Each structure stands twice: as C-alpha cells, then as structure tokens.
Amino acid sequence: MAVDVETVRATALAFPGASERDHHGFPSFRLGNAVFATLPPTGALNVMLDEGAARRAVHDEPDACTELHWGKRLVGVGVRLDAANEELVEQLLSQAFERVRAKRRR
C-alpha cells in the first residue's frame, strides 16, 4: 500500500480540463486558476476539500489522512502517500475536483 507521485499526477490530470502548474516551487493541480490539490516535497498530497469531507476522510482513514489548515480554517487533508492506496487518492482528488468545478458553475 503506497501511491507514487506519477500515479497521483496521472490521476489528477485525467479530470477534464485539469492542468498542472507551479505552486511556490512544487506542483499544483488546477481547474482554471482554482487549486484542487498540491504535491509539496513532504511525501504527502494536499487535497482541498470542504470541512465535512475533510473530517470524514480523517475519521475514515486516520493512518493516511490528517487535517490541513490554512490559518485556523480547515481547508482539506494531507494524504500520506506511503500510507494511502490508489482508490483513496482517486476518491479524494475526485471530490476536490468536483468541488472546484461546482464553484465555477455558480
């Protein structure tokens, strides 16, 4: 059980309209200008989710997911790639992508 960076990249870029761009020196995955995930050099994948989805992921997958905060605000999850499986990564990236896509439709 582990997911490599190339699998993350392929999964994130498979979403329609998704692109990869630099984000402070490391890759980010976006729809338009909206970031739905980043790959910092920490061995984790940061996935931008709403508060409820982030809390569920941490509850359901405590070995792989930790809360990701921006200041005091819960903005997603950090996913330990060495503790995650491809299904979890795909599920979380899909949720984050759909969240960004829904916001663009408003």
Phi and psi restraints in degrees (range 20) as a CNS / XPLOR table:
assign (resid 1 and name C) (resid 2 and name N)
       (resid 2 and name CA) (resid 2 and name C) 1.0 -174.9 20.0 2
assign (resid 2 and name N) (resid 2 and name CA)
       (resid 2 and name C) (resid 3 and name N) 1.0 151.9 20.0 2
assign (resid 2 and name C) (resid 3 and name N)
       (resid 3 and name CA) (resid 3 and name C) 1.0 -123.5 20.0 2
assign (resid 3 and name N) (resid 3 and name CA)
       (resid 3 and name C) (resid 4 and name N) 1.0 132.1 20.0 2
assign (resid 3 and name C) (resid 4 and name N)
       (resid 4 and name CA) (resid 4 and name C) 1.0 -91.2 20.0 2
assign (resid 4 and name N) (resid 4 and name CA)
       (resid 4 and name C) (resid 5 and name N) 1.0 164.5 20.0 2
assign (resid 4 and name C) (resid 5 and name N)
       (resid 5 and name CA) (resid 5 and name C) 1.0 -61.8 20.0 2
assign (resid 5 and name N) (resid 5 and name CA)
       (resid 5 and name C) (resid 6 and name N) 1.0 -37.1 20.0 2
assign (resid 5 and name C) (resid 6 and name N)
       (resid 6 and name CA) (resid 6 and name C) 1.0 -66.6 20.0 2
assign (resid 6 and name N) (resid 6 and name CA)
       (resid 6 and name C) (resid 7 and name N) 1.0 -33.9 20.0 2
assign (resid 6 and name C) (resid 7 and name N)
       (resid 7 and name CA) (resid 7 and name C) 1.0 -67.2 20.0 2
assign (resid 7 and name N) (resid 7 and name CA)
       (resid 7 and name C) (resid 8 and name N) 1.0 -42.5 20.0 2
assign (resid 7 and name C) (resid 8 and name N)
       (resid 8 and name CA) (resid 8 and name C) 1.0 -58.9 20.0 2
assign (resid 8 and name N) (resid 8 and name CA)
       (resid 8 and name C) (resid 9 and name N) 1.0 -49.2 20.0 2
assign (resid 8 and name C) (resid 9 and name N)
       (resid 9 and name CA) (resid 9 and name C) 1.0 -58.9 20.0 2
assign (resid 9 and name N) (resid 9 and name CA)
       (resid 9 and name C) (resid 10 and name N) 1.0 -48.1 20.0 2
assign (resid 9 and name C) (resid 10 and name N)
       (resid 10 and name CA) (resid 10 and name C) 1.0 -62.6 20.0 2
assign (resid 10 and name N) (resid 10 and name CA)
       (resid 10 and name C) (resid 11 and name N) 1.0 -40.3 20.0 2
assign (resid 10 and name C) (resid 11 and name N)
       (resid 11 and name CA) (resid 11 and name C) 1.0 -66.1 20.0 2
assign (resid 11 and name N) (resid 11 and name CA)
       (resid 11 and name C) (resid 12 and name N) 1.0 -47.6 20.0 2
assign (resid 11 and name C) (resid 12 and name N)
       (resid 12 and name CA) (resid 12 and name C) 1.0 -64.0 20.0 2
assign (resid 12 and name N) (resid 12 and name CA)
       (resid 12 and name C) (resid 13 and name N) 1.0 -39.5 20.0 2
assign (resid 12 and name C) (resid 13 and name N)
       (resid 13 and name CA) (resid 13 and name C) 1.0 -81.2 20.0 2
assign (resid 13 and name N) (resid 13 and name CA)
       (resid 13 and name C) (resid 14 and name N) 1.0 -6.5 20.0 2
assign (resid 13 and name C) (resid 14 and name N)
       (resid 14 and name CA) (resid 14 and name C) 1.0 -77.4 20.0 2
assign (resid 14 and name N) (resid 14 and name CA)
       (resid 14 and name C) (resid 15 and name N) 1.0 -15.8 20.0 2
assign (resid 14 and name C) (resid 15 and name N)
       (resid 15 and name CA) (resid 15 and name C) 1.0 -72.7 20.0 2
assign (resid 15 and name N) (resid 15 and name CA)
       (resid 15 and name C) (resid 16 and name N) 1.0 141.5 20.0 2
assign (resid 15 and name C) (resid 16 and name N)
       (resid 16 and name CA) (resid 16 and name C) 1.0 -62.1 20.0 2
assign (resid 16 and name N) (resid 16 and name CA)
       (resid 16 and name C) (resid 17 and name N) 1.0 124.0 20.0 2
assign (resid 16 and name C) (resid 17 and name N)
       (resid 17 and name CA) (resid 17 and name C) 1.0 85.4 20.0 2
assign (resid 17 and name N) (resid 17 and name CA)
       (resid 17 and name C) (resid 18 and name N) 1.0 -2.0 20.0 2
assign (resid 17 and name C) (resid 18 and name N)
       (resid 18 and name CA) (resid 18 and name C) 1.0 -71.6 20.0 2
assign (resid 18 and name N) (resid 18 and name CA)
       (resid 18 and name C) (resid 19 and name N) 1.0 145.9 20.0 2
assign (resid 18 and name C) (resid 19 and name N)
       (resid 19 and name CA) (resid 19 and name C) 1.0 -139.2 20.0 2
assign (resid 19 and name N) (resid 19 and name CA)
       (resid 19 and name C) (resid 20 and name N) 1.0 163.9 20.0 2
assign (resid 19 and name C) (resid 20 and name N)
       (resid 20 and name CA) (resid 20 and name C) 1.0 -113.5 20.0 2
assign (resid 20 and name N) (resid 20 and name CA)
       (resid 20 and name C) (resid 21 and name N) 1.0 132.3 20.0 2
assign (resid 20 and name C) (resid 21 and name N)
       (resid 21 and name CA) (resid 21 and name C) 1.0 -142.8 20.0 2
assign (resid 21 and name N) (resid 21 and name CA)
       (resid 21 and name C) (resid 22 and name N) 1.0 160.2 20.0 2
assign (resid 21 and name C) (resid 22 and name N)
       (resid 22 and name CA) (resid 22 and name C) 1.0 -66.0 20.0 2
assign (resid 22 and name N) (resid 22 and name CA)
       (resid 22 and name C) (resid 23 and name N) 1.0 142.9 20.0 2
assign (resid 22 and name C) (resid 23 and name N)
       (resid 23 and name CA) (resid 23 and name C) 1.0 -139.3 20.0 2
assign (resid 23 and name N) (resid 23 and name CA)
       (resid 23 and name C) (resid 24 and name N) 1.0 93.1 20.0 2
assign (resid 23 and name C) (resid 24 and name N)
       (resid 24 and name CA) (resid 24 and name C) 1.0 57.1 20.0 2
assign (resid 24 and name N) (resid 24 and name CA)
       (resid 24 and name C) (resid 25 and name N) 1.0 39.7 20.0 2
assign (resid 24 and name C) (resid 25 and name N)
       (resid 25 and name CA) (resid 25 and name C) 1.0 92.1 20.0 2
assign (resid 25 and name N) (resid 25 and name CA)
       (resid 25 and name C) (resid 26 and name N) 1.0 3.3 20.0 2
assign (resid 25 and name C) (resid 26 and name N)
       (resid 26 and name CA) (resid 26 and name C) 1.0 -140.2 20.0 2
assign (resid 26 and name N) (resid 26 and name CA)
       (resid 26 and name C) (resid 27 and name N) 1.0 163.8 20.0 2
assign (resid 26 and name C) (resid 27 and name N)
       (resid 27 and name CA) (resid 27 and name C) 1.0 -68.6 20.0 2
assign (resid 27 and name N) (resid 27 and name CA)
       (resid 27 and name C) (resid 28 and name N) 1.0 142.7 20.0 2
assign (resid 27 and name C) (resid 28 and name N)
       (resid 28 and name CA) (resid 28 and name C) 1.0 -128.7 20.0 2
assign (resid 28 and name N) (resid 28 and name CA)
       (resid 28 and name C) (resid 29 and name N) 1.0 152.4 20.0 2
assign (resid 28 and name C) (resid 29 and name N)
       (resid 29 and name CA) (resid 29 and name C) 1.0 -114.6 20.0 2
assign (resid 29 and name N) (resid 29 and name CA)
       (resid 29 and name C) (resid 30 and name N) 1.0 130.6 20.0 2
assign (resid 29 and name C) (resid 30 and name N)
       (resid 30 and name CA) (resid 30 and name C) 1.0 -136.9 20.0 2
assign (resid 30 and name N) (resid 30 and name CA)
       (resid 30 and name C) (resid 31 and name N) 1.0 159.2 20.0 2
assign (resid 30 and name C) (resid 31 and name N)
       (resid 31 and name CA) (resid 31 and name C) 1.0 -120.0 20.0 2
assign (resid 31 and name N) (resid 31 and name CA)
       (resid 31 and name C) (resid 32 and name N) 1.0 111.3 20.0 2
assign (resid 31 and name C) (resid 32 and name N)
       (resid 32 and name CA) (resid 32 and name C) 1.0 64.8 20.0 2
assign (resid 32 and name N) (resid 32 and name CA)
       (resid 32 and name C) (resid 33 and name N) 1.0 -128.5 20.0 2
assign (resid 32 and name C) (resid 33 and name N)
       (resid 33 and name CA) (resid 33 and name C) 1.0 -94.0 20.0 2
assign (resid 33 and name N) (resid 33 and name CA)
       (resid 33 and name C) (resid 34 and name N) 1.0 -7.2 20.0 2
assign (resid 33 and name C) (resid 34 and name N)
       (resid 34 and name CA) (resid 34 and name C) 1.0 -83.1 20.0 2
assign (resid 34 and name N) (resid 34 and name CA)
       (resid 34 and name C) (resid 35 and name N) 1.0 123.7 20.0 2
assign (resid 34 and name C) (resid 35 and name N)
       (resid 35 and name CA) (resid 35 and name C) 1.0 -81.1 20.0 2
assign (resid 35 and name N) (resid 35 and name CA)
       (resid 35 and name C) (resid 36 and name N) 1.0 130.7 20.0 2
assign (resid 35 and name C) (resid 36 and name N)
       (resid 36 and name CA) (resid 36 and name C) 1.0 -112.5 20.0 2
assign (resid 36 and name N) (resid 36 and name CA)
       (resid 36 and name C) (resid 37 and name N) 1.0 -12.2 20.0 2
assign (resid 36 and name C) (resid 37 and name N)
       (resid 37 and name CA) (resid 37 and name C) 1.0 -164.7 20.0 2
assign (resid 37 and name N) (resid 37 and name CA)
       (resid 37 and name C) (resid 38 and name N) 1.0 154.5 20.0 2
assign (resid 37 and name C) (resid 38 and name N)
       (resid 38 and name CA) (resid 38 and name C) 1.0 -135.3 20.0 2
assign (resid 38 and name N) (resid 38 and name CA)
       (resid 38 and name C) (resid 39 and name N) 1.0 156.9 20.0 2
assign (resid 38 and name C) (resid 39 and name N)
       (resid 39 and name CA) (resid 39 and name C) 1.0 -122.5 20.0 2
assign (resid 39 and name N) (resid 39 and name CA)
       (resid 39 and name C) (resid 40 and name N) 1.0 78.0 20.0 2
assign (resid 39 and name C) (resid 40 and name N)
       (resid 40 and name CA) (resid 40 and name C) 1.0 -68.8 20.0 2
assign (resid 40 and name N) (resid 40 and name CA)
       (resid 40 and name C) (resid 41 and name N) 1.0 163.5 20.0 2
assign (resid 40 and name C) (resid 41 and name N)
       (resid 41 and name CA) (resid 41 and name C) 1.0 -78.6 20.0 2
assign (resid 41 and name N) (resid 41 and name CA)
       (resid 41 and name C) (resid 42 and name N) 1.0 34.1 20.0 2
assign (resid 41 and name C) (resid 42 and name N)
       (resid 42 and name CA) (resid 42 and name C) 1.0 -100.4 20.0 2
assign (resid 42 and name N) (resid 42 and name CA)
       (resid 42 and name C) (resid 43 and name N) 1.0 -5.1 20.0 2
assign (resid 42 and name C) (resid 43 and name N)
       (resid 43 and name CA) (resid 43 and name C) 1.0 86.8 20.0 2
assign (resid 43 and name N) (resid 43 and name CA)
       (resid 43 and name C) (resid 44 and name N) 1.0 9.5 20.0 2
assign (resid 43 and name C) (resid 44 and name N)
       (resid 44 and name CA) (resid 44 and name C) 1.0 -123.6 20.0 2
assign (resid 44 and name N) (resid 44 and name CA)
       (resid 44 and name C) (resid 45 and name N) 1.0 160.6 20.0 2
assign (resid 44 and name C) (resid 45 and name N)
       (resid 45 and name CA) (resid 45 and name C) 1.0 -112.7 20.0 2
assign (resid 45 and name N) (resid 45 and name CA)
       (resid 45 and name C) (resid 46 and name N) 1.0 125.4 20.0 2
assign (resid 45 and name C) (resid 46 and name N)
       (resid 46 and name CA) (resid 46 and name C) 1.0 -93.4 20.0 2
assign (resid 46 and name N) (resid 46 and name CA)
       (resid 46 and name C) (resid 47 and name N) 1.0 123.5 20.0 2
assign (resid 46 and name C) (resid 47 and name N)
       (resid 47 and name CA) (resid 47 and name C) 1.0 -119.5 20.0 2
assign (resid 47 and name N) (resid 47 and name CA)
       (resid 47 and name C) (resid 48 and name N) 1.0 124.5 20.0 2
assign (resid 47 and name C) (resid 48 and name N)
       (resid 48 and name CA) (resid 48 and name C) 1.0 -84.9 20.0 2
assign (resid 48 and name N) (resid 48 and name CA)
       (resid 48 and name C) (resid 49 and name N) 1.0 113.2 20.0 2
assign (resid 48 and name C) (resid 49 and name N)
       (resid 49 and name CA) (resid 49 and name C) 1.0 -129.0 20.0 2
assign (resid 49 and name N) (resid 49 and name CA)
       (resid 49 and name C) (resid 50 and name N) 1.0 161.9 20.0 2
assign (resid 49 and name C) (resid 50 and name N)
       (resid 50 and name CA) (resid 50 and name C) 1.0 -72.6 20.0 2
assign (resid 50 and name N) (resid 50 and name CA)
       (resid 50 and name C) (resid 51 and name N) 1.0 167.5 20.0 2
assign (resid 50 and name C) (resid 51 and name N)
       (resid 51 and name CA) (resid 51 and name C) 1.0 -57.9 20.0 2
assign (resid 51 and name N) (resid 51 and name CA)
       (resid 51 and name C) (resid 52 and name N) 1.0 -44.2 20.0 2
assign (resid 51 and name C) (resid 52 and name N)
       (resid 52 and name CA) (resid 52 and name C) 1.0 -63.2 20.0 2
assign (resid 52 and name N) (resid 52 and name CA)
       (resid 52 and name C) (resid 53 and name N) 1.0 -45.1 20.0 2
assign (resid 52 and name C) (resid 53 and name N)
       (resid 53 and name CA) (resid 53 and name C) 1.0 -65.9 20.0 2
assign (resid 53 and name N) (resid 53 and name CA)
       (resid 53 and name C) (resid 54 and name N) 1.0 -38.1 20.0 2
assign (resid 53 and name C) (resid 54 and name N)
       (resid 54 and name CA) (resid 54 and name C) 1.0 -64.0 20.0 2
assign (resid 54 and name N) (resid 54 and name CA)
       (resid 54 and name C) (resid 55 and name N) 1.0 -46.0 20.0 2
assign (resid 54 and name C) (resid 55 and name N)
       (resid 55 and name CA) (resid 55 and name C) 1.0 -63.8 20.0 2
assign (resid 55 and name N) (resid 55 and name CA)
       (resid 55 and name C) (resid 56 and name N) 1.0 -39.3 20.0 2
assign (resid 55 and name C) (resid 56 and name N)
       (resid 56 and name CA) (resid 56 and name C) 1.0 -63.1 20.0 2
assign (resid 56 and name N) (resid 56 and name CA)
       (resid 56 and name C) (resid 57 and name N) 1.0 -43.8 20.0 2
assign (resid 56 and name C) (resid 57 and name N)
       (resid 57 and name CA) (resid 57 and name C) 1.0 -61.8 20.0 2
assign (resid 57 and name N) (resid 57 and name CA)
       (resid 57 and name C) (resid 58 and name N) 1.0 -43.6 20.0 2
assign (resid 57 and name C) (resid 58 and name N)
       (resid 58 and name CA) (resid 58 and name C) 1.0 -65.8 20.0 2
assign (resid 58 and name N) (resid 58 and name CA)
       (resid 58 and name C) (resid 59 and name N) 1.0 -40.4 20.0 2
assign (resid 58 and name C) (resid 59 and name N)
       (resid 59 and name CA) (resid 59 and name C) 1.0 -65.9 20.0 2
assign (resid 59 and name N) (resid 59 and name CA)
       (resid 59 and name C) (resid 60 and name N) 1.0 -45.7 20.0 2
assign (resid 59 and name C) (resid 60 and name N)
       (resid 60 and name CA) (resid 60 and name C) 1.0 -76.2 20.0 2
assign (resid 60 and name N) (resid 60 and name CA)
       (resid 60 and name C) (resid 61 and name N) 1.0 -30.5 20.0 2
assign (resid 60 and name C) (resid 61 and name N)
       (resid 61 and name CA) (resid 61 and name C) 1.0 -132.2 20.0 2
assign (resid 61 and name N) (resid 61 and name CA)
       (resid 61 and name C) (resid 62 and name N) 1.0 61.4 20.0 2
assign (resid 61 and name C) (resid 62 and name N)
       (resid 62 and name CA) (resid 62 and name C) 1.0 -64.2 20.0 2
assign (resid 62 and name N) (resid 62 and name CA)
       (resid 62 and name C) (resid 63 and name N) 1.0 -24.3 20.0 2
assign (resid 62 and name C) (resid 63 and name N)
       (resid 63 and name CA) (resid 63 and name C) 1.0 -76.5 20.0 2
assign (resid 63 and name N) (resid 63 and name CA)
       (resid 63 and name C) (resid 64 and name N) 1.0 -24.4 20.0 2
assign (resid 63 and name C) (resid 64 and name N)
       (resid 64 and name CA) (resid 64 and name C) 1.0 -106.7 20.0 2
assign (resid 64 and name N) (resid 64 and name CA)
       (resid 64 and name C) (resid 65 and name N) 1.0 -27.0 20.0 2
assign (resid 64 and name C) (resid 65 and name N)
       (resid 65 and name CA) (resid 65 and name C) 1.0 -117.9 20.0 2
assign (resid 65 and name N) (resid 65 and name CA)
       (resid 65 and name C) (resid 66 and name N) 1.0 138.9 20.0 2
assign (resid 65 and name C) (resid 66 and name N)
       (resid 66 and name CA) (resid 66 and name C) 1.0 -129.4 20.0 2
assign (resid 66 and name N) (resid 66 and name CA)
       (resid 66 and name C) (resid 67 and name N) 1.0 155.8 20.0 2
assign (resid 66 and name C) (resid 67 and name N)
       (resid 67 and name CA) (resid 67 and name C) 1.0 -66.5 20.0 2
assign (resid 67 and name N) (resid 67 and name CA)
       (resid 67 and name C) (resid 68 and name N) 1.0 141.7 20.0 2
assign (resid 67 and name C) (resid 68 and name N)
       (resid 68 and name CA) (resid 68 and name C) 1.0 -115.7 20.0 2
assign (resid 68 and name N) (resid 68 and name CA)
       (resid 68 and name C) (resid 69 and name N) 1.0 119.8 20.0 2
assign (resid 68 and name C) (resid 69 and name N)
       (resid 69 and name CA) (resid 69 and name C) 1.0 -113.7 20.0 2
assign (resid 69 and name N) (resid 69 and name CA)
       (resid 69 and name C) (resid 70 and name N) 1.0 146.7 20.0 2
assign (resid 69 and name C) (resid 70 and name N)
       (resid 70 and name CA) (resid 70 and name C) 1.0 -117.7 20.0 2
assign (resid 70 and name N) (resid 70 and name CA)
       (resid 70 and name C) (resid 71 and name N) 1.0 102.4 20.0 2
assign (resid 70 and name C) (resid 71 and name N)
       (resid 71 and name CA) (resid 71 and name C) 1.0 66.4 20.0 2
assign (resid 71 and name N) (resid 71 and name CA)
       (resid 71 and name C) (resid 72 and name N) 1.0 -127.9 20.0 2
assign (resid 71 and name C) (resid 72 and name N)
       (resid 72 and name CA) (resid 72 and name C) 1.0 -91.4 20.0 2
assign (resid 72 and name N) (resid 72 and name CA)
       (resid 72 and name C) (resid 73 and name N) 1.0 -8.3 20.0 2
assign (resid 72 and name C) (resid 73 and name N)
       (resid 73 and name CA) (resid 73 and name C) 1.0 -87.8 20.0 2
assign (resid 73 and name N) (resid 73 and name CA)
       (resid 73 and name C) (resid 74 and name N) 1.0 131.7 20.0 2
assign (resid 73 and name C) (resid 74 and name N)
       (resid 74 and name CA) (resid 74 and name C) 1.0 -77.7 20.0 2
assign (resid 74 and name N) (resid 74 and name CA)
       (resid 74 and name C) (resid 75 and name N) 1.0 117.9 20.0 2
assign (resid 74 and name C) (resid 75 and name N)
       (resid 75 and name CA) (resid 75 and name C) 1.0 -117.5 20.0 2
assign (resid 75 and name N) (resid 75 and name CA)
       (resid 75 and name C) (resid 76 and name N) 1.0 -1.8 20.0 2
assign (resid 75 and name C) (resid 76 and name N)
       (resid 76 and name CA) (resid 76 and name C) 1.0 162.2 20.0 2
assign (resid 76 and name N) (resid 76 and name CA)
       (resid 76 and name C) (resid 77 and name N) 1.0 -153.2 20.0 2
assign (resid 76 and name C) (resid 77 and name N)
       (resid 77 and name CA) (resid 77 and name C) 1.0 -133.1 20.0 2
assign (resid 77 and name N) (resid 77 and name CA)
       (resid 77 and name C) (resid 78 and name N) 1.0 148.5 20.0 2
assign (resid 77 and name C) (resid 78 and name N)
       (resid 78 and name CA) (resid 78 and name C) 1.0 -94.8 20.0 2
assign (resid 78 and name N) (resid 78 and name CA)
       (resid 78 and name C) (resid 79 and name N) 1.0 128.8 20.0 2
assign (resid 78 and name C) (resid 79 and name N)
       (resid 79 and name CA) (resid 79 and name C) 1.0 -111.0 20.0 2
assign (resid 79 and name N) (resid 79 and name CA)
       (resid 79 and name C) (resid 80 and name N) 1.0 116.6 20.0 2
assign (resid 79 and name C) (resid 80 and name N)
       (resid 80 and name CA) (resid 80 and name C) 1.0 -72.4 20.0 2
assign (resid 80 and name N) (resid 80 and name CA)
       (resid 80 and name C) (resid 81 and name N) 1.0 112.2 20.0 2
assign (resid 80 and name C) (resid 81 and name N)
       (resid 81 and name CA) (resid 81 and name C) 1.0 -66.0 20.0 2
assign (resid 81 and name N) (resid 81 and name CA)
       (resid 81 and name C) (resid 82 and name N) 1.0 -26.7 20.0 2
assign (resid 81 and name C) (resid 82 and name N)
       (resid 82 and name CA) (resid 82 and name C) 1.0 -75.2 20.0 2
assign (resid 82 and name N) (resid 82 and name CA)
       (resid 82 and name C) (resid 83 and name N) 1.0 -12.8 20.0 2
assign (resid 82 and name C) (resid 83 and name N)
       (resid 83 and name CA) (resid 83 and name C) 1.0 -114.9 20.0 2
assign (resid 83 and name N) (resid 83 and name CA)
       (resid 83 and name C) (resid 84 and name N) 1.0 -0.7 20.0 2
assign (resid 83 and name C) (resid 84 and name N)
       (resid 84 and name CA) (resid 84 and name C) 1.0 -101.1 20.0 2
assign (resid 84 and name N) (resid 84 and name CA)
       (resid 84 and name C) (resid 85 and name N) 1.0 163.3 20.0 2
assign (resid 84 and name C) (resid 85 and name N)
       (resid 85 and name CA) (resid 85 and name C) 1.0 -116.9 20.0 2
assign (resid 85 and name N) (resid 85 and name CA)
       (resid 85 and name C) (resid 86 and name N) 1.0 167.5 20.0 2
assign (resid 85 and name C) (resid 86 and name N)
       (resid 86 and name CA) (resid 86 and name C) 1.0 -60.8 20.0 2
assign (resid 86 and name N) (resid 86 and name CA)
       (resid 86 and name C) (resid 87 and name N) 1.0 -37.2 20.0 2
assign (resid 86 and name C) (resid 87 and name N)
       (resid 87 and name CA) (resid 87 and name C) 1.0 -61.8 20.0 2
assign (resid 87 and name N) (resid 87 and name CA)
       (resid 87 and name C) (resid 88 and name N) 1.0 -44.7 20.0 2
assign (resid 87 and name C) (resid 88 and name N)
       (resid 88 and name CA) (resid 88 and name C) 1.0 -63.1 20.0 2
assign (resid 88 and name N) (resid 88 and name CA)
       (resid 88 and name C) (resid 89 and name N) 1.0 -46.6 20.0 2
assign (resid 88 and name C) (resid 89 and name N)
       (resid 89 and name CA) (resid 89 and name C) 1.0 -60.8 20.0 2
assign (resid 89 and name N) (resid 89 and name CA)
       (resid 89 and name C) (resid 90 and name N) 1.0 -44.8 20.0 2
assign (resid 89 and name C) (resid 90 and name N)
       (resid 90 and name CA) (resid 90 and name C) 1.0 -63.0 20.0 2
assign (resid 90 and name N) (resid 90 and name CA)
       (resid 90 and name C) (resid 91 and name N) 1.0 -42.8 20.0 2
assign (resid 90 and name C) (resid 91 and name N)
       (resid 91 and name CA) (resid 91 and name C) 1.0 -61.7 20.0 2
assign (resid 91 and name N) (resid 91 and name CA)
       (resid 91 and name C) (resid 92 and name N) 1.0 -47.5 20.0 2
assign (resid 91 and name C) (resid 92 and name N)
       (resid 92 and name CA) (resid 92 and name C) 1.0 -67.6 20.0 2
assign (resid 92 and name N) (resid 92 and name CA)
       (resid 92 and name C) (resid 93 and name N) 1.0 -42.5 20.0 2
assign (resid 92 and name C) (resid 93 and name N)
       (resid 93 and name CA) (resid 93 and name C) 1.0 -62.7 20.0 2
assign (resid 93 and name N) (resid 93 and name CA)
       (resid 93 and name C) (resid 94 and name N) 1.0 -39.1 20.0 2
assign (resid 93 and name C) (resid 94 and name N)
       (resid 94 and name CA) (resid 94 and name C) 1.0 -62.6 20.0 2
assign (resid 94 and name N) (resid 94 and name CA)
       (resid 94 and name C) (resid 95 and name N) 1.0 -44.5 20.0 2
assign (resid 94 and name C) (resid 95 and name N)
       (resid 95 and name CA) (resid 95 and name C) 1.0 -60.9 20.0 2
assign (resid 95 and name N) (resid 95 and name CA)
       (resid 95 and name C) (resid 96 and name N) 1.0 -43.6 20.0 2
assign (resid 95 and name C) (resid 96 and name N)
       (resid 96 and name CA) (resid 96 and name C) 1.0 -66.6 20.0 2
assign (resid 96 and name N) (resid 96 and name CA)
       (resid 96 and name C) (resid 97 and name N) 1.0 -42.5 20.0 2
assign (resid 96 and name C) (resid 97 and name N)
       (resid 97 and name CA) (resid 97 and name C) 1.0 -62.6 20.0 2
assign (resid 97 and name N) (resid 97 and name CA)
       (resid 97 and name C) (resid 98 and name N) 1.0 -46.0 20.0 2
assign (resid 97 and name C) (resid 98 and name N)
       (resid 98 and name CA) (resid 98 and name C) 1.0 -64.3 20.0 2
assign (resid 98 and name N) (resid 98 and name CA)
       (resid 98 and name C) (resid 99 and name N) 1.0 -34.6 20.0 2
assign (resid 98 and name C) (resid 99 and name N)
       (resid 99 and name CA) (resid 99 and name C) 1.0 -62.4 20.0 2
assign (resid 99 and name N) (resid 99 and name CA)
       (resid 99 and name C) (resid 100 and name N) 1.0 -46.2 20.0 2
assign (resid 99 and name C) (resid 100 and name N)
       (resid 100 and name CA) (resid 100 and name C) 1.0 -64.9 20.0 2
assign (resid 100 and name N) (resid 100 and name CA)
       (resid 100 and name C) (resid 101 and name N) 1.0 -43.2 20.0 2
assign (resid 100 and name C) (resid 101 and name N)
       (resid 101 and name CA) (resid 101 and name C) 1.0 -62.7 20.0 2
assign (resid 101 and name N) (resid 101 and name CA)
       (resid 101 and name C) (resid 102 and name N) 1.0 -40.1 20.0 2
assign (resid 101 and name C) (resid 102 and name N)
       (resid 102 and name CA) (resid 102 and name C) 1.0 -64.2 20.0 2
assign (resid 102 and name N) (resid 102 and name CA)
       (resid 102 and name C) (resid 103 and name N) 1.0 -39.7 20.0 2
assign (resid 102 and name C) (resid 103 and name N)
       (resid 103 and name CA) (resid 103 and name C) 1.0 -64.0 20.0 2
assign (resid 103 and name N) (resid 103 and name CA)
       (resid 103 and name C) (resid 104 and name N) 1.0 -35.4 20.0 2
assign (resid 103 and name C) (resid 104 and name N)
       (resid 104 and name CA) (resid 104 and name C) 1.0 -68.5 20.0 2
assign (resid 104 and name N) (resid 104 and name CA)
       (resid 104 and name C) (resid 105 and name N) 1.0 -25.3 20.0 2
assign (resid 104 and name C) (resid 105 and name N)
       (resid 105 and name CA) (resid 105 and name C) 1.0 -79.0 20.0 2
assign (resid 105 and name N) (resid 105 and name CA)
       (resid 105 and name C) (resid 106 and name N) 1.0 -17.1 20.0 2
